Amino acid sequence: MNSHNPIEVIKCMLKLTEAEAKVYLTLLENGELTVKEIANIVSYSRPTVQKTLKKLLERGLVARNRFLRRGGGHGYIYRAIPTDTLDNDCLKNILKR
């Protein structure tokens, strides 16, 4: 059985920082999330998550969609975009840990 840490695998394969890998893996595991939801899961501040998401967006690893809030205003929801580097079998192995 392979005991590699999924964060370390993603960091190595996609050349990401620790924060980028954690946020990316969180989105892979949970689907669509807001900045606040991601921050709660990874225990980072919201500004740190926002900066990290910006970098992942620039690299094409994350997509975002705008939504309207009930009380007015708007927010964004983010989702991971799987890459060719992490094929389906590799992703399944990482996510089942």
Buried (B, 14 or more C-beta within 10 A) or exposed (E): EEEEEBBEBBBEBBEBEEBBBBBBBBBBEEEBBBBEBBBBBBEBEEEBBBBBBEBBBEBEBBBBEEEEEEEEEEEEBBBBBEBEEBEEEBBEBBEEE
